[in-house]
Amino acid sequence: MLSVRVDEELQEKMRKYPNINWSQQIREAIEKRIQQEEMRQAAQTMDRLAEKADPAWSGADEVQRWRHRDEPQNRD
């Protein structure tokens, strides 16, 4: 469980909109922020891996090699 404190001014503004589920809004904001951080960390990991990769390596070429490998051989 998590408690959040808001100042009186913000609390008064929130009271003007009783139809809004403020707890749900806060949960969604936290989830969104976590997703952003996970994406940022994934991008950093990808950057670190790219730095270690052979500069001559091409992802597109690798995909083509895999596709051609899986194609049935023509036996005329």
Backbone hydrogen bonds in HBPLUS format (Angstrom, degrees):
<---DONOR---> <-ACCEPTOR-->    atom                        ^
c    i                          cat <-CA-CA->   ^        H-A-AA   ^      H-
h    n   atom  resd res      DA  || num        DHA   H-A  angle D-A-AA Bond
n    s   type  num  typ     dist DA aas  dist angle  dist       angle   num
A0011-GLN N   A0007-ASP O   2.95 MM   4  6.17 159.6  1.99 155.2 162.0     1
A0012-GLU N   A0008-GLU O   2.86 MM   4  6.09 152.8  1.93 152.0 158.3     2
A0013-LYS N   A0009-GLU O   3.15 MM   4  6.45 156.4  2.21 144.3 150.4     3
A0014-MET N   A0010-LEU O   2.90 MM   4  6.18 154.6  1.96 150.0 157.3     4
A0015-ARG N   A0011-GLN O   3.01 MM   4  6.24 148.8  2.11 144.2 152.1     5
A0016-LYS N   A0013-LYS O   3.16 MM   3  5.36 141.8  2.31 100.3 110.9     6
A0017-TYR N   A0014-MET O   2.99 MM   3  5.56 162.5  2.02 116.4 122.2     7
A0020-ILE N   A0017-TYR O   3.18 MM   3  5.81 167.7  2.20 118.5 122.3     8
A0025-GLN N   A0021-ASN O   3.03 MM   4  6.38 154.0  2.10 149.3 157.5     9
A0026-ILE N   A0022-TRP O   2.96 MM   4  6.20 155.9  2.02 148.7 154.1    10
A0027-ARG N   A0023-SER O   2.95 MM   4  6.23 161.3  1.98 150.2 155.4    11
A0028-GLU N   A0024-GLN O   2.90 MM   4  6.10 164.9  1.92 153.2 156.9    12
A0029-ALA N   A0025-GLN O   2.99 MM   4  6.20 151.8  2.07 142.2 150.1    13
A0030-ILE N   A0026-ILE O   2.95 MM   4  6.20 156.1  2.01 151.3 157.5    14
A0031-GLU N   A0027-ARG O   2.88 MM   4  6.16 163.8  1.91 154.3 158.8    15
A0032-LYS N   A0028-GLU O   2.91 MM   4  6.06 159.3  1.95 146.5 152.2    16
A0033-ARG N   A0029-ALA O   3.01 MM   4  6.20 157.2  2.07 143.3 149.4    17
A0034-ILE N   A0030-ILE O   2.94 MM   4  6.19 158.2  1.99 152.6 158.6    18
A0035-GLN N   A0031-GLU O   2.96 MM   4  6.23 160.6  2.00 151.3 156.1    19
A0036-GLN N   A0032-LYS O   2.98 MM   4  6.27 155.0  2.05 147.3 154.2    20
A0037-GLU N   A0033-ARG O   2.95 MM   4  6.26 157.1  2.01 149.8 155.7    21
A0038-GLU N   A0034-ILE O   2.86 MM   4  6.12 157.5  1.91 153.6 160.1    22
A0039-MET N   A0035-GLN O   2.94 MM   4  6.13 157.0  1.99 148.9 154.8    23
A0040-ARG N   A0036-GLN O   2.91 MM   4  6.15 152.9  1.99 145.0 153.0    24
A0041-GLN N   A0037-GLU O   2.91 MM   4  6.14 160.7  1.94 150.4 155.0    25
A0042-ALA N   A0038-GLU O   2.91 MM   4  6.10 154.1  1.98 144.1 151.7    26
A0043-ALA N   A0039-MET O   2.89 MM   4  6.10 156.1  1.95 146.9 153.2    27
A0044-GLN N   A0040-ARG O   2.98 MM   4  6.27 152.3  2.06 145.4 153.0    28
A0045-THR N   A0041-GLN O   2.94 MM   4  6.21 155.8  2.00 147.6 154.0    29
A0046-MET N   A0042-ALA O   2.91 MM   4  6.18 160.1  1.95 150.3 155.7    30
A0047-ASP N   A0043-ALA O   2.90 MM   4  6.13 154.4  1.97 146.4 153.6    31
A0048-ARG N   A0044-GLN O   2.94 MM   4  6.22 157.5  1.99 148.8 154.5    32
A0049-LEU N   A0045-THR O   2.94 MM   4  6.23 160.5  1.98 152.6 157.9    33
A0050-ALA N   A0046-MET O   2.85 MM   4  6.02 154.8  1.91 147.8 155.3    34
A0051-GLU N   A0047-ASP O   2.97 MM   4  6.23 146.3  2.09 145.0 153.5    35
A0052-LYS N   A0049-LEU O   3.09 MM   3  5.21 128.1  2.37  97.2 110.6    36
A0053-ALA N   A0049-LEU O   3.09 MM   4  6.30 127.2  2.39 141.3 155.7    37
A0053-ALA N   A0050-ALA O   3.24 MM   3  5.05 138.0  2.43  92.4 103.9    38
A0057-TRP N   A0054-ASP O   2.95 MM   3  5.43 160.1  1.99 117.6 124.1    39
A0062-GLU N   A0058-SER O   3.00 MM   4  6.27 155.0  2.06 148.5 155.8    40
A0063-VAL N   A0059-GLY O   2.99 MM   4  6.26 156.9  2.04 150.2 155.6    41
A0064-GLN N   A0060-ALA O   3.07 MM   4  6.35 160.7  2.11 148.7 153.7    42
A0065-ARG N   A0061-ASP O   2.96 MM   4  6.24 156.2  2.01 149.1 155.6    43
A0066-TRP N   A0062-GLU O   3.03 MM   4  6.32 158.8  2.08 150.3 155.4    44
A0067-ARG N   A0063-VAL O   2.90 MM   4  6.15 158.0  1.95 152.0 158.5    45
A0068-HIS N   A0064-GLN O   2.90 MM   4  6.08 165.5  1.92 154.9 158.4    46
A0069-ARG N   A0065-ARG O   2.94 MM   4  6.03 146.3  2.05 141.9 151.7    47
A0070-ASP N   A0066-TRP O   3.17 MM   4  6.36 146.1  2.30 143.5 150.6    48
A0071-GLU N   A0068-HIS O   3.31 MM   3  5.16 149.7  2.41  94.5 103.2    49
